[in-house]
């Protein structure tokens, strides 16, 4: 009664209405925020999965049974493919290096599309490959660096994808044997191999494939944007800063070892960033799908890196 007399009843009703409206707007805002955060999280998870799949594809592409475009080449395929490492790889290399022919009966060709584009010196290689392999030459022109060994009698005809590219330029070399250096395929001497991911680092010093020193760590890097909390833009800035800090730790760790040659493996984009910003030149790098704790992940990466794909033409 007093509220009605003083005119406060209508004000209280208006306040209740405004509070109800504010609550509805708050609920609507929270629902929209949750939907946006869920969409951002789903996008990030999809991107991370895409990166993992790309790394896996890069590692396993040599196991494909058919090369791209076989339908255009009359169904030309490798007679056999195999991924070689360890004792099996040594055995195959021993067989290849033991082959003896006449003075110019064994041809070794190293194909490196990037190097050939820079030097424009692929004409002789193409001619030799076309003359010796015929239609099977398409199997080695896949855009990936590889070694081709073929003899004039057609008894040996293989393509090899070694983990380390030859430093010297290999033209189409005809000799009485195949020109193969074991250091392109097998861990020899003293070297360092580092595994780098966005939140993980591990480096080992090896002597003839046996690890004699090690350092590894993980960094606290945000994985995906969760619901609520700060904005997506702020989240990405924080995550980028965390990755930058992690890569700086990686640089310092690599500087502590300062071993050459250095091999870098891990996430493709992270490797590129590390190599661009670092004051070192890796002898070779490769994308590998190695995760988990630093030490076992490093061993997995080391095993994956020192693997050669053999294709019988």
Phi, psi and omega per residue, in radians:
X1 nan -0.827 -3.122
X2 -1.098 -0.716 3.116
X3 -1.055 -0.695 -3.140
X4 -1.172 -0.724 -3.140
X5 -1.115 -0.650 -3.090
X6 -1.545 -0.028 3.131
X7 1.366 0.253 -3.099
X8 -1.468 -0.337 -3.090
X9 -1.083 -0.802 -3.134
X10 -1.135 -0.616 3.113
X11 -1.154 -0.729 3.112
X12 -1.106 -0.706 3.096
X13 -1.091 -0.685 -3.137
X14 -1.169 -0.677 3.109
X15 -1.098 -0.746 3.112
X16 -1.063 -0.726 3.133
X17 -1.108 -0.756 -3.134
X18 -1.165 -0.658 3.102
X19 -1.132 -0.707 3.079
X20 -1.080 -0.745 -3.141
X21 -1.139 -0.725 3.114
X22 -1.096 -0.689 3.132
X23 -1.142 -0.711 3.103
X24 -1.112 -0.734 3.112
X25 -1.138 -0.687 3.119
X26 -1.109 -0.758 3.121
X27 -1.119 -0.694 3.127
X28 -1.138 -0.754 3.128
X29 -1.083 -0.758 -3.137
X30 -1.120 -0.688 3.118
X31 -1.129 -0.747 3.113
X32 -1.123 -0.704 3.137
X33 -1.111 -0.719 3.122
X34 -1.129 -0.722 3.116
X35 -1.121 -0.719 3.134
X36 -1.152 -0.776 3.136
X37 -1.108 -0.688 3.123
X38 -1.124 -0.694 3.125
X39 -1.156 -0.722 3.121
X40 -1.114 -0.768 3.134
X41 -1.087 -0.757 3.135
X42 -1.090 -0.684 3.123
X43 -1.122 -0.772 -3.129
X44 -1.145 -0.714 3.113
X45 -1.111 -0.666 3.110
X46 -1.153 -0.711 3.124
X47 -1.137 -0.729 3.123
X48 -1.119 -0.716 3.110
X49 -1.137 -0.687 3.104
X50 -1.074 -0.736 3.116
X51 -1.099 -0.737 3.130
X52 -1.121 -0.710 -3.140
X53 -1.170 -0.674 3.107
X54 -1.119 -0.702 3.078
X55 -1.092 -0.743 -3.116
X56 -1.151 -0.713 3.119
X57 -1.092 -0.754 3.131
X58 -1.060 -0.624 -3.127
X59 -1.314 -0.612 -2.989
X60 -1.881 0.095 -3.060
X61 -1.091 -0.458 3.105
X62 -1.183 -0.233 -3.124
X63 -1.593 0.013 3.105
X64 -1.103 2.432 -3.100
X65 -1.366 -0.387 -3.137
X66 -2.269 2.559 3.043
X67 -1.529 2.797 3.129
X68 -1.073 2.378 3.040
X69 1.380 0.354 -3.141
X70 -1.106 -0.496 3.140
X71 -1.128 -0.499 3.127
X72 -1.408 -0.244 -3.093
X73 -1.897 0.448 3.106
X74 1.243 0.436 3.079
X75 1.344 0.463 3.106
X76 -1.186 2.250 -3.114
X77 -2.371 2.819 2.976
X78 -1.189 2.460 3.066
X79 -1.204 -0.554 3.128
X80 -2.833 2.589 3.050
X81 -2.279 2.562 3.134
X82 -2.709 2.468 3.042
X83 -1.723 2.173 -2.983
X84 -1.993 2.451 3.017
X85 -2.707 2.836 3.040
X86 1.069 -2.407 -3.058
X87 -1.082 -0.665 3.138
X88 -1.114 -0.706 3.106
X89 -1.131 -0.769 3.110
X90 -1.041 -0.702 3.141
X91 -1.091 -0.782 -3.139
X92 -1.151 -0.731 3.109
X93 -1.099 -0.690 3.102
X94 -1.046 -0.710 3.137
X95 -1.140 -0.780 -3.114
X96 -1.139 -0.755 -3.099
X97 -1.300 -0.258 3.123
X98 -1.498 -0.184 -3.130
X99 -1.161 2.312 3.083
X100 -2.219 2.388 -3.135
X101 -2.272 -2.892 3.011
X102 -1.222 -3.088 -3.078
X103 -0.944 -0.609 3.133
X104 -2.362 0.949 -3.094
X105 -1.862 -0.142 -3.121
X106 -2.136 2.170 -3.092
X107 -1.921 2.271 3.058
X108 -2.092 2.199 -3.139
X109 -2.263 2.283 3.017
X110 -1.859 2.121 3.140
X111 -1.792 2.114 3.085
X112 -2.346 1.650 -3.049
X113 -0.939 -0.674 -3.129
X114 -1.153 -0.777 3.138
X115 -1.172 -0.667 -3.140
X116 -1.169 -0.617 3.109
X117 -1.158 -0.640 -3.131
X118 -1.245 -0.665 -3.067
X119 -1.716 -0.224 -3.098
X120 0.928 0.817 -3.055
X121 -2.138 0.630 -3.076
X122 -1.693 -0.023 -3.087
X123 -1.112 -0.795 -3.133
X124 -1.134 -0.707 3.128
X125 -1.085 -0.802 -3.137
X126 -1.053 -0.723 -3.131
X127 -1.109 -0.799 -3.138
X128 -1.119 -0.762 -3.124
X129 -1.112 -0.749 -3.138
X130 -1.109 -0.705 -3.114
X131 -1.259 -0.627 -3.062
X132 -1.573 -0.550 -3.047
X133 -1.882 -0.339 -3.111
X134 1.095 -2.333 -3.108
X135 -1.159 -0.357 3.131
X136 -1.266 -0.177 3.110
X137 -1.050 -0.475 3.133
X138 -1.093 -0.418 -3.106
X139 -1.240 -0.376 -3.117
X140 -1.809 -0.150 3.105
X141 -1.691 1.129 -3.092
X142 -1.816 -0.014 -3.116
X143 1.602 -0.090 3.130
X144 -1.782 2.502 3.066
X145 -1.066 2.404 3.140
X146 -2.806 2.800 3.051
X147 -1.866 2.391 3.110
X148 -2.082 2.251 3.088
X149 -2.132 2.157 -3.136
X150 -2.580 2.447 3.113
X151 -1.831 2.848 -3.027
X152 -1.211 -0.304 3.110
X153 -1.605 -0.093 3.138
X154 1.312 0.261 3.126
X155 -1.361 -0.566 3.113
X156 -2.116 2.209 3.140
X157 -2.696 1.690 -3.040
X158 -2.396 2.734 2.981
X159 -2.059 2.355 3.141
X160 -2.153 2.432 3.041
X161 -2.024 1.568 -3.112
X162 -1.335 2.719 3.125
X163 -1.217 -0.439 -3.099
X164 -2.038 2.232 3.118
X165 -1.357 2.464 3.064
X166 -1.045 2.379 3.106
X167 -1.324 -0.594 3.119
X168 -1.459 2.610 -3.109
X169 -1.363 2.085 -3.135
X170 -1.742 1.829 2.981
X171 -1.328 -3.107 3.070
X172 -1.221 1.771 -3.018
X173 -1.753 2.111 3.064
X174 -1.788 2.206 -3.115
X175 -2.591 -2.981 3.088
X176 -1.601 0.105 3.120
X177 -2.764 2.909 3.109
X178 -1.439 2.386 -3.091
X179 -1.559 1.603 -3.109
X180 -2.213 2.276 3.036
X181 -1.793 2.267 -3.076
X182 -1.130 -0.448 -3.122
X183 -1.194 -0.279 3.046
X184 -1.272 -0.396 -2.990
X185 -2.024 -0.574 -2.959
X186 -2.105 2.563 3.071
X187 -1.206 2.030 -3.116
X188 -2.303 2.593 3.100
X189 1.173 -2.771 -3.135
X190 -1.740 2.296 -3.138
X191 -2.724 2.921 3.071
X192 -2.082 2.441 3.057
X193 -2.237 2.206 -3.091
X194 -2.081 2.350 3.045
X195 -1.800 2.175 -3.089
X196 -2.260 2.138 2.975
X197 -2.178 3.093 -3.055
X198 -1.108 -0.437 -3.111
X199 -2.298 0.182 -3.064
X200 -2.445 2.504 3.090
X201 -2.518 2.431 3.043
X202 -2.670 2.363 3.111
X203 -2.347 2.446 3.091
X204 -2.248 2.548 2.984
X205 -1.788 2.274 -3.014
X206 -2.163 2.601 2.982
X207 -2.197 1.939 -3.095
X208 0.931 0.693 3.070
X209 1.583 -0.154 3.139
X210 -1.744 2.232 -3.111
X211 -1.301 2.267 -3.132
X212 -2.070 -0.167 3.098
X213 -2.670 2.746 -3.023
X214 -2.775 2.568 2.939
X215 -2.638 2.413 -3.141
X216 -2.704 2.693 3.099
X217 -2.831 2.850 3.016
X218 -2.089 2.593 3.126
X219 -2.029 2.645 3.140
X220 -1.419 1.696 3.128
X221 -2.108 2.217 -3.109
X222 -1.064 2.406 -3.090
X223 -1.543 -0.960 -3.117
X224 -2.571 2.720 -3.094
X225 -1.310 2.090 -3.134
X226 -1.526 2.946 -3.132
X227 -1.174 2.516 3.112
X228 1.336 -2.952 3.100
X229 1.322 -2.674 -3.051
X230 -1.389 3.035 -3.042
X231 -1.257 2.866 3.116
X232 -1.079 -0.725 -3.129
X233 -1.077 -0.768 3.128
X234 -1.162 -0.693 3.103
X235 -1.025 -0.791 -3.119
X236 -1.141 -0.650 3.099
X237 -1.109 -0.751 3.133
X238 -1.115 -0.763 -3.126
X239 -1.140 -0.739 3.112
X240 -1.070 -0.712 3.116
X241 -1.128 -0.682 3.122
X242 -1.132 -0.708 3.106
X243 -1.154 -0.716 3.097
X244 -1.046 -0.757 3.107
X245 -1.097 -0.698 3.124
X246 -1.106 -0.783 -3.137
X247 -1.157 -0.554 3.063
X248 -1.140 -0.688 3.056
X249 -1.090 -0.672 3.119
X250 -1.102 -0.751 3.110
X251 -1.025 -0.801 -3.112
X252 -1.121 -0.694 -3.140
X253 -1.139 -0.735 3.122
X254 -1.136 -0.634 3.135
X255 -1.151 -0.513 3.122
X256 -1.126 -0.608 -3.082
X257 -1.489 -0.888 3.090
X258 0.880 0.909 3.141
X259 -1.892 2.377 3.037
X260 -2.141 2.491 0.006
X261 -1.329 2.749 3.095
X262 -2.003 2.317 3.065
X263 -2.000 2.292 -3.133
X264 -1.952 2.298 3.104
X265 -2.393 2.789 3.103
X266 2.456 -2.479 3.134
X267 -1.322 2.325 -3.022
X268 -1.003 -0.964 -3.091
X269 -1.098 -0.665 3.126
X270 -1.167 -0.698 3.112
X271 -1.073 -0.755 -3.127
X272 -1.103 -0.743 3.126
X273 -1.123 -0.768 -3.129
X274 -1.099 -0.766 -3.121
X275 -1.180 -0.644 -3.124
X276 -1.191 -0.671 -3.056
X277 -1.582 -0.224 -3.066
X278 -1.513 2.859 3.116
X279 -1.803 0.714 -3.133
X280 -2.492 2.786 -3.113
X281 -2.143 1.859 3.132
X282 -1.177 2.490 3.097
X283 -1.176 -0.621 3.102
X284 -2.780 2.757 3.088
X285 -2.494 2.736 -3.114
X286 -2.767 2.547 3.032
X287 -1.443 2.228 3.116
X288 -2.310 2.671 -3.128
X289 -1.760 1.313 -3.113
X290 -2.114 2.048 -3.113
X291 -2.287 3.116 -3.134
X292 1.835 -2.799 3.109
X293 -1.156 2.644 -3.011
X294 -0.949 -0.845 -3.022
X295 -1.178 -0.899 3.092
X296 -1.134 -0.553 3.088
X297 -1.133 -0.654 3.107
X298 -1.127 -0.733 3.133
X299 -1.124 -0.702 3.093
X300 -1.106 -0.750 3.137
X301 -1.148 -0.692 3.125
X302 -1.089 -0.772 3.131
X303 -1.132 -0.728 -3.131
X304 -1.176 -0.697 -3.100
X305 -1.133 -0.782 -3.097
X306 -1.490 0.959 3.103
X307 -2.205 2.366 3.140
X308 -2.033 2.349 3.060
X309 -1.574 2.230 3.066
X310 -1.858 2.281 3.035
X311 -2.199 2.136 3.123
X312 -1.559 2.109 -3.037
X313 -1.444 nan nan
